[in-house]
Amino acid sequence: MHLGKVIGTLTPCVVYTGLEGVPLLLIQPLNPQQAPAGSPFVAADTTRMCGRGELIYYESSREAALALEPWFVPVDHAIIGIVDNVKLTDYPVERSDD
């Protein structure tokens, strides 16, 4: 799962079958320190409760397509939930030098 922030909404002029009533939101991906980490993208809001400025967590790719009913609708990103709090520990993050 990934961390992001809702920065806007999108209103489609044509809605794909299976995405009726699913809000599409603009998301700014964030790193663990909540700083921007990449370009904004559109995500389907599976919670149907997110608003502008909300801190969220999301999934990408196949997992995003599985998050909606019916399964495998054509989405690249899906909001899974709203984040109440982020607490970072002082433990170092292990890195893989692959």
C-alpha positions as CSV (number, residue, x, y, z in Angstrom):
1,M,0.0,0.0,0.0
2,H,1.1,3.5,-0.7
3,L,0.5,6.9,1.0
4,G,-1.1,9.8,-0.9
5,K,-3.1,13.0,-0.5
6,V,-6.3,14.0,-2.4
7,I,-5.7,17.2,-4.3
8,G,-8.7,17.3,-6.6
9,T,-11.6,15.6,-8.3
10,L,-12.2,14.4,-11.9
11,T,-15.5,14.4,-13.7
12,P,-15.6,12.0,-16.6
13,C,-17.8,12.6,-19.6
14,V,-18.2,8.9,-20.3
15,V,-18.3,6.3,-17.5
16,Y,-17.1,2.7,-18.0
17,T,-19.5,-0.1,-17.0
18,G,-18.7,-1.0,-13.4
19,L,-17.5,2.4,-12.5
20,E,-20.9,4.0,-12.1
21,G,-21.1,6.0,-8.9
22,V,-17.4,5.6,-8.1
23,P,-15.7,9.0,-7.5
24,L,-12.4,9.6,-9.4
25,L,-9.9,11.7,-7.5
26,L,-6.6,13.3,-8.2
27,I,-3.9,11.9,-5.9
28,Q,-0.4,13.3,-5.0
29,P,1.7,10.3,-4.0
30,L,3.7,10.9,-0.7
31,N,6.8,9.4,0.9
32,P,6.7,8.3,4.6
33,Q,7.5,11.8,5.7
34,Q,4.4,13.0,3.7
35,A,6.5,15.0,1.1
36,P,5.5,14.7,-2.6
37,A,7.0,11.7,-4.3
38,G,6.1,11.7,-7.9
39,S,3.5,13.0,-10.3
40,P,-0.2,13.2,-9.4
41,F,-2.5,10.6,-10.9
42,V,-6.2,9.6,-11.0
43,A,-7.6,7.0,-8.6
44,A,-11.0,5.4,-8.1
45,D,-12.3,6.0,-4.5
46,T,-13.5,2.6,-3.3
47,T,-14.5,4.2,0.1
48,R,-16.7,6.8,-1.6
49,M,-15.9,9.0,1.4
50,C,-12.6,10.9,0.5
51,G,-12.4,14.6,0.1
52,R,-9.9,17.2,-0.9
53,G,-6.9,17.4,1.5
54,E,-7.6,13.8,2.9
55,L,-4.6,11.6,3.6
56,I,-5.2,8.2,2.0
57,Y,-3.6,4.9,1.2
58,Y,-4.0,3.3,-2.2
59,E,-3.1,0.3,-4.3
60,S,-1.9,0.1,-7.9
61,S,-2.1,-2.3,-10.8
62,R,-3.9,-5.6,-10.4
63,E,-4.7,-5.0,-6.7
64,A,-6.5,-1.8,-7.7
65,A,-8.7,-3.6,-10.2
66,L,-9.6,-6.2,-7.5
67,A,-10.7,-3.5,-5.0
68,L,-13.9,-2.6,-6.8
69,E,-17.1,-4.5,-7.5
70,P,-17.2,-5.9,-10.1
71,W,-13.6,-7.1,-10.1
72,F,-11.2,-6.1,-12.9
73,V,-12.7,-2.8,-13.9
74,P,-10.1,-0.8,-15.9
75,V,-8.4,1.2,-13.2
76,D,-4.7,1.7,-12.5
77,H,-5.1,3.0,-8.9
78,A,-7.7,2.6,-6.2
79,I,-8.1,4.3,-2.8
80,I,-8.4,1.7,-0.1
81,G,-8.8,3.8,3.0
82,I,-8.4,7.1,4.8
83,V,-5.3,7.5,7.1
84,D,-6.0,9.0,10.6
85,N,-2.4,9.2,11.8
86,V,1.2,8.5,10.6
87,K,3.8,7.8,13.3
88,L,7.4,7.1,12.2
89,T,9.8,5.3,14.4
90,D,13.5,6.0,14.9
91,Y,14.4,2.6,13.5
92,P,16.5,2.8,10.3
93,V,14.9,1.6,7.1
94,E,16.5,-1.4,5.6
95,R,17.6,-0.9,2.0
96,S,18.2,-3.5,-0.6
97,D,21.1,-2.7,-2.9
98,D,19.7,-4.8,-5.8
